Amino acid sequence: MKRAARKVVDEMKSLRDVAKDFEVNFMTLQRYCKKLRTEGKIASVGYASPRAVFTKEQEDLLVTYILKAAKIYYGLTPSDIRSLAYDYAKANEMKRPDSWSPMNALVLTSFQKTTSLSRATSFNRINVDKFFDNLTEGLDGYKLEGHDIYNCDETGVTTVQRPDRIVAERSETSRSDEFR
């Protein structure tokens, strides 16, 4: 945006032509040019480098992970991505903005999904081992392979399916279109 505004102000180029060349809205560019003419500078947008939480490489790693998750049919919601970024920054002991920190532990517990006591206590080594023994027995008994298994979490199945919004590449088609 700064380069486009400089081109209009310094090189006396047409506002609409420059907006078209830089693929920006011409009214936004006009506003930036007006500020540049009156104040002599343009206010920067976004985090300044000293306040940025992640380095460019770390940011690229997060983006790569998010896009990979979308490609393997496990897209992350915007809320999941914010949580991932927070956990990543916390795990690497990075300085985080105050707005990222939870106010207190009570606030966090109110947002967590509830889990029944029986379900939480049933998830133990004995029951998990028993499940996998039964799974192995069923796979061997019916001669099933990996592509024969369909995973359906019974708690997420409703009569009207409304998928969450996920983050994926813009060029991607809807995943449901691929199965028609």
Rosetta constraint file for C-alpha pairs under 8 A:
AtomPair CA 1 CA 5 HARMONIC 6.17 0.50
AtomPair CA 1 CA 24 HARMONIC 7.92 0.50
AtomPair CA 1 CA 29 HARMONIC 7.12 0.50
AtomPair CA 1 CA 32 HARMONIC 7.79 0.50
AtomPair CA 2 CA 6 HARMONIC 6.11 0.50
AtomPair CA 2 CA 32 HARMONIC 7.84 0.50
AtomPair CA 2 CA 42 HARMONIC 7.08 0.50
AtomPair CA 3 CA 7 HARMONIC 6.16 0.50
AtomPair CA 4 CA 8 HARMONIC 6.46 0.50
AtomPair CA 4 CA 18 HARMONIC 6.33 0.50
AtomPair CA 4 CA 19 HARMONIC 7.27 0.50
AtomPair CA 4 CA 22 HARMONIC 6.74 0.50
AtomPair CA 4 CA 29 HARMONIC 7.39 0.50
AtomPair CA 5 CA 9 HARMONIC 6.15 0.50
AtomPair CA 5 CA 29 HARMONIC 6.41 0.50
AtomPair CA 5 CA 30 HARMONIC 7.94 0.50
AtomPair CA 5 CA 32 HARMONIC 6.29 0.50
AtomPair CA 5 CA 33 HARMONIC 5.17 0.50
AtomPair CA 5 CA 36 HARMONIC 7.45 0.50
AtomPair CA 6 CA 10 HARMONIC 5.42 0.50
AtomPair CA 6 CA 11 HARMONIC 7.29 0.50
AtomPair CA 6 CA 33 HARMONIC 7.68 0.50
AtomPair CA 7 CA 11 HARMONIC 5.09 0.50
AtomPair CA 7 CA 12 HARMONIC 6.81 0.50
AtomPair CA 7 CA 13 HARMONIC 6.28 0.50
AtomPair CA 7 CA 18 HARMONIC 7.40 0.50
AtomPair CA 8 CA 12 HARMONIC 5.00 0.50
AtomPair CA 8 CA 13 HARMONIC 4.71 0.50
AtomPair CA 8 CA 14 HARMONIC 6.38 0.50
AtomPair CA 8 CA 15 HARMONIC 6.04 0.50
AtomPair CA 8 CA 18 HARMONIC 6.99 0.50
AtomPair CA 8 CA 33 HARMONIC 7.22 0.50
AtomPair CA 9 CA 13 HARMONIC 7.43 0.50
AtomPair CA 9 CA 33 HARMONIC 6.64 0.50
AtomPair CA 9 CA 36 HARMONIC 7.83 0.50
AtomPair CA 9 CA 37 HARMONIC 7.36 0.50
AtomPair CA 13 CA 17 HARMONIC 7.38 0.50
AtomPair CA 13 CA 18 HARMONIC 6.85 0.50
AtomPair CA 14 CA 18 HARMONIC 6.20 0.50
AtomPair CA 15 CA 19 HARMONIC 6.10 0.50
AtomPair CA 15 CA 26 HARMONIC 6.72 0.50
AtomPair CA 15 CA 29 HARMONIC 7.47 0.50
AtomPair CA 15 CA 30 HARMONIC 7.04 0.50
AtomPair CA 16 CA 20 HARMONIC 6.08 0.50
AtomPair CA 16 CA 26 HARMONIC 5.85 0.50
AtomPair CA 17 CA 21 HARMONIC 6.14 0.50
AtomPair CA 18 CA 22 HARMONIC 6.06 0.50
AtomPair CA 19 CA 23 HARMONIC 5.65 0.50
AtomPair CA 19 CA 24 HARMONIC 5.08 0.50
AtomPair CA 19 CA 25 HARMONIC 6.15 0.50
AtomPair CA 19 CA 26 HARMONIC 5.12 0.50
AtomPair CA 19 CA 29 HARMONIC 6.71 0.50
AtomPair CA 20 CA 24 HARMONIC 6.59 0.50
AtomPair CA 20 CA 25 HARMONIC 7.97 0.50
AtomPair CA 20 CA 26 HARMONIC 7.77 0.50
AtomPair CA 24 CA 28 HARMONIC 7.41 0.50
AtomPair CA 24 CA 29 HARMONIC 7.05 0.50
AtomPair CA 25 CA 29 HARMONIC 6.36 0.50
AtomPair CA 26 CA 30 HARMONIC 5.98 0.50
AtomPair CA 27 CA 31 HARMONIC 6.24 0.50
AtomPair CA 28 CA 32 HARMONIC 6.37 0.50
AtomPair CA 29 CA 33 HARMONIC 6.11 0.50
AtomPair CA 30 CA 34 HARMONIC 6.14 0.50
AtomPair CA 31 CA 35 HARMONIC 6.39 0.50
AtomPair CA 32 CA 36 HARMONIC 6.15 0.50
AtomPair CA 32 CA 42 HARMONIC 6.74 0.50
AtomPair CA 33 CA 37 HARMONIC 6.15 0.50
AtomPair CA 34 CA 38 HARMONIC 6.21 0.50
AtomPair CA 35 CA 39 HARMONIC 5.57 0.50
AtomPair CA 35 CA 40 HARMONIC 7.07 0.50
AtomPair CA 35 CA 41 HARMONIC 6.91 0.50
AtomPair CA 35 CA 42 HARMONIC 6.32 0.50
AtomPair CA 36 CA 40 HARMONIC 4.65 0.50
AtomPair CA 36 CA 41 HARMONIC 4.89 0.50
AtomPair CA 36 CA 42 HARMONIC 5.66 0.50
AtomPair CA 37 CA 41 HARMONIC 7.83 0.50
AtomPair CA 44 CA 48 HARMONIC 7.77 0.50
AtomPair CA 47 CA 51 HARMONIC 5.86 0.50
AtomPair CA 47 CA 52 HARMONIC 5.51 0.50
AtomPair CA 48 CA 52 HARMONIC 6.16 0.50
AtomPair CA 53 CA 89 HARMONIC 7.60 0.50
AtomPair CA 53 CA 94 HARMONIC 7.07 0.50
AtomPair CA 53 CA 95 HARMONIC 6.68 0.50
AtomPair CA 53 CA 96 HARMONIC 6.20 0.50
AtomPair CA 53 CA 97 HARMONIC 7.86 0.50
AtomPair CA 54 CA 58 HARMONIC 5.70 0.50
AtomPair CA 54 CA 59 HARMONIC 5.89 0.50
AtomPair CA 54 CA 89 HARMONIC 7.74 0.50
AtomPair CA 55 CA 59 HARMONIC 6.14 0.50
AtomPair CA 56 CA 60 HARMONIC 6.12 0.50
AtomPair CA 57 CA 61 HARMONIC 6.23 0.50
AtomPair CA 58 CA 62 HARMONIC 6.33 0.50
AtomPair CA 59 CA 63 HARMONIC 6.26 0.50
AtomPair CA 60 CA 64 HARMONIC 6.06 0.50
AtomPair CA 61 CA 65 HARMONIC 6.16 0.50
AtomPair CA 62 CA 66 HARMONIC 6.17 0.50
AtomPair CA 62 CA 85 HARMONIC 7.74 0.50
AtomPair CA 63 CA 67 HARMONIC 6.14 0.50
AtomPair CA 64 CA 68 HARMONIC 6.03 0.50
AtomPair CA 65 CA 69 HARMONIC 6.15 0.50
AtomPair CA 66 CA 70 HARMONIC 6.36 0.50
AtomPair CA 66 CA 75 HARMONIC 7.37 0.50
AtomPair CA 66 CA 76 HARMONIC 6.85 0.50
AtomPair CA 66 CA 81 HARMONIC 7.76 0.50
AtomPair CA 66 CA 167 HARMONIC 7.53 0.50
AtomPair CA 66 CA 168 HARMONIC 7.63 0.50
AtomPair CA 67 CA 71 HARMONIC 6.24 0.50
AtomPair CA 67 CA 75 HARMONIC 7.87 0.50
AtomPair CA 67 CA 167 HARMONIC 7.75 0.50
AtomPair CA 67 CA 168 HARMONIC 5.92 0.50
AtomPair CA 67 CA 169 HARMONIC 6.84 0.50
AtomPair CA 68 CA 72 HARMONIC 6.41 0.50
AtomPair CA 69 CA 73 HARMONIC 6.64 0.50
AtomPair CA 69 CA 74 HARMONIC 5.09 0.50
AtomPair CA 69 CA 75 HARMONIC 5.43 0.50
AtomPair CA 69 CA 76 HARMONIC 7.08 0.50
AtomPair CA 70 CA 74 HARMONIC 5.20 0.50
AtomPair CA 70 CA 75 HARMONIC 3.99 0.50
AtomPair CA 70 CA 76 HARMONIC 6.94 0.50
AtomPair CA 70 CA 166 HARMONIC 7.80 0.50
AtomPair CA 70 CA 167 HARMONIC 7.00 0.50
AtomPair CA 70 CA 168 HARMONIC 5.46 0.50
AtomPair CA 71 CA 75 HARMONIC 7.50 0.50
AtomPair CA 71 CA 168 HARMONIC 7.76 0.50
AtomPair CA 73 CA 175 HARMONIC 7.69 0.50
AtomPair CA 75 CA 166 HARMONIC 5.15 0.50
AtomPair CA 75 CA 167 HARMONIC 6.06 0.50
AtomPair CA 75 CA 168 HARMONIC 6.75 0.50
AtomPair CA 76 CA 80 HARMONIC 5.66 0.50
AtomPair CA 76 CA 81 HARMONIC 6.31 0.50
AtomPair CA 76 CA 166 HARMONIC 5.13 0.50
AtomPair CA 76 CA 167 HARMONIC 5.83 0.50
AtomPair CA 77 CA 81 HARMONIC 6.32 0.50
AtomPair CA 77 CA 164 HARMONIC 6.83 0.50
AtomPair CA 77 CA 165 HARMONIC 5.77 0.50
AtomPair CA 77 CA 166 HARMONIC 4.37 0.50
AtomPair CA 77 CA 167 HARMONIC 6.02 0.50
AtomPair CA 78 CA 82 HARMONIC 6.32 0.50
AtomPair CA 78 CA 165 HARMONIC 7.73 0.50
AtomPair CA 78 CA 166 HARMONIC 6.78 0.50
AtomPair CA 78 CA 167 HARMONIC 6.73 0.50
AtomPair CA 79 CA 83 HARMONIC 6.25 0.50
AtomPair CA 80 CA 84 HARMONIC 6.02 0.50
AtomPair CA 81 CA 85 HARMONIC 6.09 0.50
AtomPair CA 82 CA 86 HARMONIC 6.19 0.50
AtomPair CA 83 CA 87 HARMONIC 6.12 0.50
AtomPair CA 84 CA 88 HARMONIC 5.98 0.50
AtomPair CA 85 CA 89 HARMONIC 6.12 0.50
AtomPair CA 86 CA 90 HARMONIC 6.04 0.50
AtomPair CA 86 CA 100 HARMONIC 6.97 0.50
AtomPair CA 87 CA 91 HARMONIC 5.92 0.50
AtomPair CA 88 CA 92 HARMONIC 6.25 0.50
AtomPair CA 89 CA 93 HARMONIC 6.09 0.50
AtomPair CA 89 CA 94 HARMONIC 5.18 0.50
AtomPair CA 89 CA 95 HARMONIC 7.53 0.50
AtomPair CA 89 CA 96 HARMONIC 7.06 0.50
AtomPair CA 90 CA 94 HARMONIC 6.14 0.50
AtomPair CA 90 CA 96 HARMONIC 7.96 0.50
AtomPair CA 96 CA 100 HARMONIC 6.49 0.50
AtomPair CA 96 CA 101 HARMONIC 7.62 0.50
AtomPair CA 97 CA 101 HARMONIC 7.32 0.50
AtomPair CA 102 CA 107 HARMONIC 7.04 0.50
AtomPair CA 102 CA 108 HARMONIC 6.85 0.50
AtomPair CA 103 CA 107 HARMONIC 6.56 0.50
AtomPair CA 104 CA 108 HARMONIC 6.98 0.50
AtomPair CA 105 CA 109 HARMONIC 6.47 0.50
AtomPair CA 106 CA 110 HARMONIC 6.49 0.50
AtomPair CA 107 CA 111 HARMONIC 6.89 0.50
AtomPair CA 108 CA 112 HARMONIC 6.56 0.50
AtomPair CA 115 CA 119 HARMONIC 6.72 0.50
AtomPair CA 115 CA 120 HARMONIC 6.51 0.50
AtomPair CA 116 CA 120 HARMONIC 6.27 0.50
AtomPair CA 117 CA 121 HARMONIC 6.06 0.50
AtomPair CA 118 CA 122 HARMONIC 5.90 0.50
AtomPair CA 119 CA 123 HARMONIC 6.59 0.50
AtomPair CA 122 CA 127 HARMONIC 6.75 0.50
AtomPair CA 123 CA 127 HARMONIC 6.47 0.50
AtomPair CA 123 CA 128 HARMONIC 6.70 0.50
AtomPair CA 124 CA 128 HARMONIC 6.09 0.50
AtomPair CA 125 CA 129 HARMONIC 5.95 0.50
AtomPair CA 126 CA 130 HARMONIC 6.14 0.50
AtomPair CA 127 CA 131 HARMONIC 6.11 0.50
AtomPair CA 128 CA 132 HARMONIC 6.34 0.50
AtomPair CA 129 CA 133 HARMONIC 6.12 0.50
AtomPair CA 130 CA 134 HARMONIC 6.19 0.50
AtomPair CA 131 CA 135 HARMONIC 6.10 0.50
AtomPair CA 132 CA 136 HARMONIC 6.03 0.50
AtomPair CA 133 CA 137 HARMONIC 6.15 0.50
AtomPair CA 134 CA 138 HARMONIC 6.08 0.50
AtomPair CA 135 CA 139 HARMONIC 6.09 0.50
AtomPair CA 136 CA 140 HARMONIC 6.04 0.50
AtomPair CA 137 CA 141 HARMONIC 5.84 0.50
AtomPair CA 138 CA 142 HARMONIC 6.04 0.50
AtomPair CA 138 CA 144 HARMONIC 7.93 0.50
AtomPair CA 139 CA 143 HARMONIC 5.59 0.50
AtomPair CA 139 CA 144 HARMONIC 4.87 0.50
AtomPair CA 139 CA 145 HARMONIC 7.06 0.50
AtomPair CA 140 CA 144 HARMONIC 6.70 0.50
AtomPair CA 144 CA 148 HARMONIC 6.02 0.50
AtomPair CA 144 CA 149 HARMONIC 7.73 0.50
AtomPair CA 145 CA 149 HARMONIC 7.24 0.50
AtomPair CA 152 CA 157 HARMONIC 7.72 0.50
AtomPair CA 153 CA 157 HARMONIC 6.86 0.50
AtomPair CA 157 CA 161 HARMONIC 7.38 0.50
AtomPair CA 168 CA 172 HARMONIC 7.12 0.50
AtomPair CA 173 CA 177 HARMONIC 6.90 0.50
AtomPair CA 173 CA 178 HARMONIC 7.86 0.50
AtomPair CA 174 CA 178 HARMONIC 7.23 0.50
AtomPair CA 175 CA 179 HARMONIC 7.52 0.50
AtomPair CA 176 CA 180 HARMONIC 7.17 0.50
